[in-house]
Protein backbone atom coordinates (compact mmCIF):
# COMPACT_ATOMS: atom_id res chain seq x y z
CA UNK A 1 0.00 0.00 0.00
CA UNK A 2 1.30 3.45 -0.91
CA UNK A 3 1.62 6.25 1.63
CA UNK A 4 -1.21 8.28 0.11
CA UNK A 5 -3.57 5.25 0.03
CA UNK A 6 -2.81 4.53 3.67
CA UNK A 7 -3.38 8.17 4.58
CA UNK A 8 -6.81 8.15 2.90
CA UNK A 9 -7.81 5.05 4.90
CA UNK A 10 -6.56 6.60 8.13
CA UNK A 11 -8.67 9.70 7.50
CA UNK A 12 -11.74 7.49 8.20
CA UNK A 13 -10.67 6.82 11.79
CA UNK A 14 -12.46 8.39 14.74
CA UNK A 15 -10.60 10.54 17.25
CA UNK A 16 -11.13 10.88 21.01
CA UNK A 17 -14.76 11.49 22.05
CA UNK A 18 -13.87 13.23 25.32
CA UNK A 19 -10.16 14.01 25.13
CA UNK A 20 -8.61 14.08 28.60
CA UNK A 21 -6.17 16.92 28.91
CA UNK A 22 -4.38 15.31 31.92
CA UNK A 23 -3.44 12.38 29.65
CA UNK A 24 -2.46 14.77 26.82
CA UNK A 25 -4.72 13.07 24.31
CA UNK A 26 -4.06 14.26 20.77
CA UNK A 27 -4.50 12.24 17.59
CA UNK A 28 -1.47 11.90 15.32
CA UNK A 29 -2.48 13.38 11.93
CA UNK A 30 -3.03 10.68 9.24
CA UNK A 31 -0.24 12.12 7.05
CA UNK A 32 2.33 11.72 9.82
CA UNK A 33 1.08 8.25 10.86
CA UNK A 34 1.28 7.13 7.21
CA UNK A 35 4.77 8.64 6.86
CA UNK A 36 6.08 6.81 9.93
CA UNK A 37 4.50 3.47 9.01
CA UNK A 38 5.66 3.51 5.36
CA UNK A 39 9.18 4.57 6.39
CA UNK A 40 9.34 1.80 9.01
CA UNK A 41 8.12 -0.69 6.41
CA UNK A 42 10.81 0.38 3.90
CA UNK A 43 13.57 0.11 6.49
CA UNK A 44 12.35 -3.36 7.52
CA UNK A 45 11.22 -2.46 11.05
CA UNK A 46 7.63 -3.72 10.90
CA UNK A 47 7.55 -7.09 12.63
CA UNK A 48 6.13 -6.92 16.15
CA UNK A 49 5.12 -3.32 16.89
CA UNK A 50 4.09 -1.84 20.24
CA UNK A 51 2.24 1.47 20.20
CA UNK A 52 2.69 2.94 23.69
CA UNK A 53 -0.21 5.23 24.63
CA UNK A 54 -2.07 4.11 21.51
CA UNK A 55 -5.13 6.32 22.14
CA UNK A 56 -7.60 5.73 19.33
CA UNK A 57 -5.10 3.48 17.60
CA UNK A 58 -3.90 5.30 14.49
CA UNK A 59 -0.22 4.27 14.77
CA UNK A 60 -0.90 0.62 15.68
CA UNK A 61 -3.47 0.40 12.88
CA UNK A 62 -1.12 1.97 10.29
CA UNK A 63 1.60 -0.55 11.07
CA UNK A 64 -0.86 -3.45 11.05
CA UNK A 65 -2.18 -2.43 7.61
CA UNK A 66 1.41 -2.64 6.36
CA UNK A 67 1.86 -6.15 7.69
CA UNK A 68 3.05 -5.78 11.30
CA UNK A 69 1.68 -7.63 14.30
CA UNK A 70 0.58 -4.56 16.29
CA UNK A 71 -0.19 -4.20 19.98
CA UNK A 72 -1.64 -1.00 21.40
CA UNK A 73 -1.11 -0.17 25.08
CA UNK A 74 -3.31 2.50 26.64
CA UNK A 75 -4.51 3.58 30.08
CA UNK A 76 -7.87 4.99 28.96
CA UNK A 77 -10.50 2.33 28.29
CA UNK A 78 -12.76 4.79 26.47
CA UNK A 79 -10.00 5.49 23.95
CA UNK A 80 -9.31 1.76 23.56
CA UNK A 81 -12.95 1.10 22.65
CA UNK A 82 -12.63 3.64 19.84
CA UNK A 83 -9.32 2.03 18.79
CA UNK A 84 -11.14 -1.31 18.51
CA UNK A 85 -13.91 0.24 16.39
CA UNK A 86 -11.31 1.99 14.25
CA UNK A 87 -9.42 -1.24 13.60
CA UNK A 88 -12.66 -2.97 12.55
CA UNK A 89 -13.60 -0.05 10.33
CA UNK A 90 -10.45 -0.40 8.18
CA UNK A 91 -9.99 -4.17 8.53
CA UNK A 92 -6.85 -4.04 10.68
CA UNK A 93 -6.10 -6.74 13.23
CA UNK A 94 -4.53 -5.36 16.37
CA UNK A 95 -4.26 -6.45 19.99
CA UNK A 96 -5.11 -3.92 22.68
CA UNK A 97 -4.03 -3.85 26.33
CA UNK A 98 -5.50 -1.52 28.93
CA UNK A 99 -2.67 -0.65 31.31
CA UNK A 100 -0.16 1.98 32.39
CA UNK A 101 2.83 1.72 30.02
CA UNK A 102 5.13 2.00 33.02
CA UNK A 103 3.96 -1.44 34.18
CA UNK A 104 4.56 -3.14 30.83
CA UNK A 105 6.95 -6.10 30.67
CA UNK A 106 8.04 -7.79 27.41
CA UNK A 107 10.06 -10.96 26.89
CA UNK A 108 11.02 -10.26 23.25
CA UNK A 109 12.48 -7.02 21.89
CA UNK A 110 10.00 -5.18 19.66
CA UNK A 111 9.71 -2.09 17.48
CA UNK A 112 7.99 0.72 19.37
CA UNK A 113 6.04 3.38 17.47
CA UNK A 114 4.63 6.11 19.69
CA UNK A 115 3.33 9.61 20.09
CA UNK A 116 3.78 9.96 23.85
CA UNK A 117 2.37 12.76 26.02
CA UNK A 118 4.70 15.71 25.48
CA UNK A 119 5.13 16.15 29.24
CA UNK A 120 3.42 19.55 29.32
CA UNK A 121 0.57 18.53 31.66
CA UNK A 122 2.52 15.97 33.67
CA UNK A 123 6.21 16.77 33.82
CA UNK A 124 8.45 13.97 32.55
CA UNK A 125 5.58 11.94 31.06
CA UNK A 126 7.59 11.86 27.79
CA UNK A 127 10.67 10.69 29.71
CA UNK A 128 8.93 7.68 31.27
CA UNK A 129 7.52 6.61 27.87
CA UNK A 130 10.96 6.85 26.28
CA UNK A 131 12.49 4.91 29.18
CA UNK A 132 9.96 2.11 28.72
CA UNK A 133 10.49 2.09 24.93
CA UNK A 134 14.27 1.80 25.44
CA UNK A 135 13.68 -1.14 27.77
CA UNK A 136 11.47 -3.18 25.42
CA UNK A 137 12.71 -2.26 21.91
CA UNK A 138 15.42 -2.70 19.31
CA UNK A 139 14.00 0.14 17.24
CA UNK A 140 11.84 3.12 18.25
CA UNK A 141 9.90 5.69 16.24
CA UNK A 142 8.81 8.49 18.53
CA UNK A 143 7.22 11.92 18.15
CA UNK A 144 8.26 14.78 20.47
CA UNK A 145 7.71 18.50 20.73
CA UNK A 146 10.29 20.67 18.95
CA UNK A 147 13.35 21.27 21.09
CA UNK A 148 13.54 17.72 22.48
CA UNK A 149 16.65 16.66 20.57
CA UNK A 150 19.16 17.27 23.38
CA UNK A 151 17.05 15.39 25.94
CA UNK A 152 16.33 12.48 23.58
CA UNK A 153 19.98 12.25 22.46
CA UNK A 154 21.36 12.11 25.98
CA UNK A 155 18.77 9.59 27.15
CA UNK A 156 19.21 7.18 24.23
CA UNK A 157 23.01 7.23 24.36
CA UNK A 158 22.93 6.33 28.07
CA UNK A 159 20.91 3.21 27.15
CA UNK A 160 23.20 2.04 24.30
CA UNK A 161 20.97 3.38 21.53
CA UNK A 162 21.62 5.85 18.74
CA UNK A 163 19.44 8.25 16.73
CA UNK A 164 19.60 7.14 13.08
CA UNK A 165 17.01 9.58 11.68
CA UNK A 166 15.54 12.87 12.85
CA UNK A 167 12.73 14.59 10.95
CA UNK A 168 11.81 18.14 11.99
CA UNK A 169 8.23 18.65 10.81
CA UNK A 170 5.29 20.92 11.26
CA UNK A 171 2.02 19.04 11.80
CA UNK A 172 -1.58 20.22 11.72
CA UNK A 173 -3.30 19.70 15.05
CA UNK A 174 -7.09 19.84 15.16
CA UNK A 175 -8.85 21.89 17.82
CA UNK A 176 -9.58 19.32 20.55
CA UNK A 177 -9.74 21.33 23.78
CA UNK A 178 -11.83 24.40 24.61
CA UNK A 179 -8.70 26.49 25.23
CA UNK A 180 -7.63 26.00 21.59
CA UNK A 181 -8.54 29.20 19.79
CA UNK A 182 -8.30 28.06 16.16
CA UNK A 183 -9.87 25.11 14.29
CA UNK A 184 -6.36 23.79 13.78
CA UNK A 185 -2.87 25.04 14.02
CA UNK A 186 0.54 23.88 12.92
CA UNK A 187 2.91 22.78 15.63
CA UNK A 188 6.59 21.94 15.16
CA UNK A 189 7.58 18.40 16.16
CA UNK A 190 10.64 16.18 16.02
CA UNK A 191 10.25 12.56 14.90
CA UNK A 192 13.09 10.22 15.79
CA UNK A 193 14.13 6.76 14.62
CA UNK A 194 16.27 5.25 17.36
CA UNK A 195 18.16 1.98 17.14
CA UNK A 196 20.11 -0.22 19.52
CA UNK A 197 23.91 -0.15 18.86
CA UNK A 198 25.20 -3.13 16.84
CA UNK A 199 27.49 -4.18 19.69
CA UNK A 200 24.49 -4.29 22.04
CA UNK A 201 22.67 -6.62 19.65
CA UNK A 202 25.54 -9.08 19.48
CA UNK A 203 24.91 -12.42 21.09
CA UNK A 204 21.15 -12.07 21.14
N1 LIG B 1 -0.97 7.25 20.00
C1 LIG B 1 -2.19 8.03 19.81
C2 LIG B 1 -2.47 8.97 21.00
C3 LIG B 1 -1.36 9.92 21.37
S1 LIG B 1 -1.80 10.94 22.77
C4 LIG B 1 -2.05 8.77 18.52
O1 LIG B 1 -0.94 8.80 18.01
O2 LIG B 1 -3.04 9.32 18.02
C5 LIG B 1 -0.97 10.08 24.12
C6 LIG B 1 -1.76 8.87 24.66
O3 LIG B 1 -1.06 8.32 25.76
C7 LIG B 1 -3.15 9.21 25.17
O4 LIG B 1 -4.10 8.37 24.55
C8 LIG B 1 -3.09 8.93 26.67
O5 LIG B 1 -4.31 8.47 27.21
C9 LIG B 1 -2.00 7.88 26.74
N2 LIG B 1 -1.32 7.80 28.03
C10 LIG B 1 -0.87 8.83 28.79
N3 LIG B 1 -0.23 8.35 29.88
C11 LIG B 1 -0.29 6.99 29.81
C12 LIG B 1 0.23 5.92 30.60
N4 LIG B 1 0.93 6.17 31.71
N5 LIG B 1 0.00 4.65 30.21
C13 LIG B 1 -0.70 4.38 29.08
N6 LIG B 1 -1.19 5.34 28.28
C14 LIG B 1 -0.99 6.63 28.62
Boltz pocket constraint, residues with backbone or C-beta under 6 A from the ligand:
constraints:
  - pocket:
      binder: B
      contacts: [[A, 23], [A, 24], [A, 25], [A, 26], [A, 27], [A, 28], [A, 51], [A, 52], [A, 53], [A, 54], [A, 55], [A, 56], [A, 57], [A, 58], [A, 59], [A, 73], [A, 74], [A, 75], [A, 76], [A, 79], [A, 99], [A, 100], [A, 101], [A, 102], [A, 114], [A, 115], [A, 116], [A, 117]]
      max_distance: 6.0
